């Protein structure tokens, strides 16, 4: 831990708590700041598992994964074809 930051894979700053949250709209979603995608965490606000296609922060290609209810461990740069009104982001 350096400067109160934790690094995932030695590259991406990871937070154990989130300071900003929002709802993920349907369709493709990412957070872009100054032309670069910003990594974020995903919260499934339903009681059911949800299968989604994500681009993990350390990859350039998408992968299909299952998001469990609550906060999930994946650090993500993008969600493809997100379902409406069931996911939130945090960073």
Backbone as a ProteinNet text record, in pm:
[ID]
protein_1_A
[PRIMARY]
XXXXXXXXXXXXXXXXXXXXXXXXXXXXXXXXXXXXXXXXXXXXXXXXXXXXXXXXXXXXXXXXXXXXXXXXXXXXXXXXXXXXXXXXXXX
[TERTIARY]
84.4	0	88.8	69.9	150.5	57.4	79.5	-3.9	-151.7	-180.6	-316.5	-392.5	-322.5	-385	-345.3	-437	-410.2	-411.6	-311.5	-302.4	-337.9	-421.6	-460.6	-373.1	-303.2	-215.2	-100.5	-72.5	36.1	8	-113.9	-143.5	-262	-371.4	-495.7	-519.8	-550.8	-583.6	-719.2	-725	-847	-889.1	-1017.1	-1070.2	-1156.4	-1149.5	-1235.9	-1369	-1374.2	-1496.4	-1515.9	-1641.6	-1668.8	-1713	-1674.2	-1711.5	-1815.1	-1825	-1923.1	-1996.9	-2128.8	-2212.4	-2313.7	-2361.8	-2467.2	-2529.3	-2638.8	-2709.1	-2649.6	-2630.7	-2581.5	-2701.8	-2706.9	-2819.5	-2807.5	-2913.9	-2908.5	-2816	-2755.9	-2663.2	-2519.4	-2429.7	-2286.7	-2259.4	-2178.3	-2150.5	-2003.8	-1946.5	-1813	-1806	-1704.8	-1680.8	-1553.3	-1566.4	-1451.9	-1416.8	-1290.9	-1240.8	-1118	-1120.7	-1009.9	-971.7	-1072.3	-1048.4	-1004.2	-994.6	-952.6	-1061.9	-1081.5	-1180.6	-1130.1	-1218.5	-1184.5	-1240.7	-1159.1	-1207.2	-1313.3	-1407.6	-1512.8	-1556.6	-1629.1	-1687	-1834.7	-1892.5	-2033.2	-2109.9	-2229.5	-2321	-2447.6	-2481.7	-2606.7	-2711.9	-2813.1	-2912	-3035	-3026.8	-3137.4	-3105	-3198.3	-3178.7	-3126.6	-3113.7	-3077.7	-2937.8	-2875	-2750.1	-2780.3	-2687.1	-2705.5	-2583.5	-2606.3	-2496.6	-2477.4	-2354.3	-2323.2	-2189.9	-2168.9	-2041.8	-1965.3	-1844.3	-1762.8	-1627.4	-1562.7	-1422.1	-1347.3	-1276.2	-1200.5	-1094.1	-1059.4	-965.7	-830.8	-786.9	-656.9	-660.3	-774.2	-789.4	-847.8	-836.8	-899.3	-1016.3	-1029.2	-1138.4	-1242.8	-1365.4	-1477.9	-1486	-1547.9	-1571.6	-1709	-1778.3	-1907.4	-1883.9	-1950.8	-1935.7	-2069.7	-2076.7	-2198.2	-2174.7	-2266.2	-2261.7	-2360.8	-2312.6	-2396.2	-2462.4	-2568.9	-2630.8	-2528.4	-2532.7	-2438.9	-2319.1	-2214.5	-2092.6	-2016.5	-1957.9	-1880	-1733.2	-1644.9	-1500.6	-1433.6	-1496.7	-1434.2	-1410.4	-1292.1	-1261.8	-1279.9	-1371.6	-1422	-1396.6	-1367.1	-1358.4	-1485.3	-1562.1	-1683.2	-1775.7	-1906.1	-2009.1	-2076	-2089.6	-2156.5	-2298.3	-2392.6	-2533.4	-2587.5	-2562.3	-2609.1	-2761.8	-2817.8	-2962.7	-3005.1	-3127.8	-3176.3	-3211.2	-3176.3	-3224.4	-3188.5	-3078.5	-3042.6	-2898.4	-2817.8	-2676.7	-2642.6	-2549.3	-2495.8	-2343.2	-2281.5	-2136.2	-2087.3	-1962.4	-1899.7	-1750.2	-1692.1	-1546.9	-1505.7
-116.8	0	122.9	207.7	327.6	447.4	549.2	669	635.4	541.3	499.9	446.1	384.8	323.3	176.5	94	-47.4	-71.7	-143.9	-169.5	-314.1	-332.5	-465.5	-501.9	-610.9	-650.7	-553.6	-470	-374.7	-255.6	-249	-147.1	-58.9	-116.8	-44.2	-11.6	113.6	153.8	94.9	26.5	-38.6	21.1	44.8	93.4	-14.3	-22.7	-115.4	-49.1	80.8	157.7	244.7	280.9	366.9	503.9	606.8	744	798.6	736	777.5	655.1	670.3	561.1	615.9	527.6	564.2	440	458.5	348.7	324.5	198.5	161.5	149.4	231.7	224.2	101.5	68	-45.5	-12	-114.7	-96.3	-103.1	-51.1	-50.5	65.4	39.6	141.1	141.3	261.3	280	420.8	445.4	579.2	629.9	736.5	791.2	928.2	944.1	1070.4	1108.1	1225.1	1274.2	1172.2	1108.2	1014.8	876.1	849.4	717.3	653.9	524	452.4	438	466.7	460.2	331.1	251.5	127.6	154.4	61.9	74.4	-62.5	-63.1	-184.9	-190.7	-310.4	-330	-387.1	-332	-383.3	-433.2	-558.2	-617	-589.2	-508.2	-468.5	-559.2	-673.2	-769.3	-883.2	-972.8	-1093	-1210.5	-1189.3	-1298.1	-1278.7	-1389.3	-1381.3	-1324.4	-1245.1	-1182.4	-1212.8	-1267	-1293.6	-1171.1	-1119.6	-1001.1	-1019.5	-937.3	-934.3	-811.2	-832.2	-722.8	-720.3	-604.1	-592.8	-563	-662.6	-639.4	-530.3	-461.8	-348.7	-388.8	-510	-553.2	-620.6	-615.8	-682.3	-585.2	-623.3	-544.8	-618.8	-747.3	-826	-854.7	-870.2	-895.1	-1042.1	-1064.9	-1199.4	-1200.3	-1312.2	-1326.8	-1379.6	-1318.6	-1360	-1349.2	-1402.7	-1395.7	-1297.4	-1201.4	-1107.3	-1154	-1172.3	-1215.9	-1093.7	-1112.7	-999.4	-927.8	-795.4	-714.9	-674.4	-627.6	-584.6	-704.9	-692.6	-798.8	-758.4	-857.7	-832.6	-784.6	-801.3	-765.1	-614.3	-576.1	-436.5	-424.5	-338.9	-339.6	-206.4	-212.1	-91.8	-68.2	-174.8	-160.7	-279.1	-251.8	-355.5	-345.5	-458.4	-461.1	-513.9	-449.4	-492	-507.1	-409.2	-414	-417.2	-499.4	-497.7	-371	-328.1	-202.1	-217.3	-117.2	-98.8	-206.4	-279.3	-381.8	-373.2	-285.5	-274.7	-130.7	-116.6	13.9	7.6	124.1	129.9	207.6	185.8	262.2	269.8	381.9	397.4	498.1
0	0	0	-96.7	-109.1	-121.8	-42	-46.9	-25.5	63.4	94.6	-25.9	-120.1	-235.5	-241.4	-289.3	-308.9	-459.7	-510.5	-654	-684.1	-783.2	-829.3	-947.9	-938.2	-1046.4	-1067.1	-966.6	-976.1	-1066.5	-1121.8	-1222	-1186.5	-1144.5	-1126.6	-980.5	-953.7	-817.6	-781.9	-668.7	-623.9	-490.9	-475.2	-348.6	-285.5	-154.8	-83.2	-49.7	-64.9	-45.4	-167.8	-194.8	-309.3	-260.9	-335.1	-300.9	-397.8	-515.2	-615.6	-665.5	-680.3	-730	-828.7	-913.9	-1007.3	-1066.9	-1137	-1202.2	-1340.2	-1374.7	-1506.7	-1599.7	-1705.7	-1799.3	-1889.3	-1958.8	-2051.2	-2168.4	-2224.6	-2336.4	-2291.2	-2372.9	-2338.3	-2243.1	-2140.3	-2038.4	-2002.5	-1995.4	-1939.9	-1883.5	-1802.7	-1746.9	-1812.8	-1890.5	-1961.9	-1905.3	-1866.1	-1813.2	-1896.4	-1956.2	-2040.6	-2148.3	-2205.9	-2315.1	-2274.2	-2143.8	-2097.2	-2012	-2031.7	-1951.7	-1808.7	-1713.7	-1572	-1512	-1443.3	-1382.6	-1274.7	-1261.8	-1162.2	-1113	-1004.9	-947.4	-982.3	-974.7	-1010.7	-892.4	-869.7	-767.4	-836	-810.5	-859.4	-752.6	-783.1	-682.8	-680.6	-749	-746.4	-650	-635.4	-552.2	-634.8	-766.2	-857.2	-914.8	-955.1	-1029.1	-1167.1	-1220.8	-1351.9	-1437.5	-1556.9	-1649.3	-1738.4	-1744.5	-1824.9	-1896.3	-1998	-2068.4	-2022.4	-1970.4	-1918.6	-1987.6	-1982.2	-2020.5	-1891.4	-1835.5	-1713	-1734.5	-1627.2	-1636	-1694	-1674.8	-1724.5	-1859.8	-1927.9	-2057.7	-2159.4	-2285.8	-2392	-2455.3	-2423.8	-2479	-2372.2	-2417.7	-2326.3	-2286.8	-2171.4	-2121.1	-2055	-2065.2	-1999.1	-1858.3	-1761.3	-1621.8	-1550.7	-1430.5	-1348.6	-1234.8	-1219.9	-1108.6	-1002.9	-883.1	-772.4	-707.7	-629.7	-560.2	-472	-471.5	-393.3	-476.7	-408.3	-476.7	-528.4	-646.7	-707.6	-712.2	-719.9	-706.3	-834.3	-949.1	-1075.6	-1085.5	-1131	-1162.2	-1313.2	-1354.7	-1490.9	-1560.9	-1691.6	-1773.5	-1853.8	-1880.4	-1960.4	-1938.4	-1951.5	-1954.5	-2090.6	-2158.6	-2288.7	-2272.3	-2338.5	-2336.7	-2194.8	-2110.9	-1971.8	-1967.4	-1880.1	-1862.2	-1788.5	-1809	-1749.7	-1601.3	-1522.7	-1385.2	-1284.3	-1307	-1208.2	-1160.9	-1223.2	-1186.8	-1150.4	-1056.9	-1020.4	-1030.9	-1052.2	-1054.2	-933.7	-897.9	-789.9	-812.8	-768.8	-773.8	-669.1
[MASK]
+++++++++++++++++++++++++++++++++++++++++++++++++++++++++++++++++++++++++++++++++++++++++++

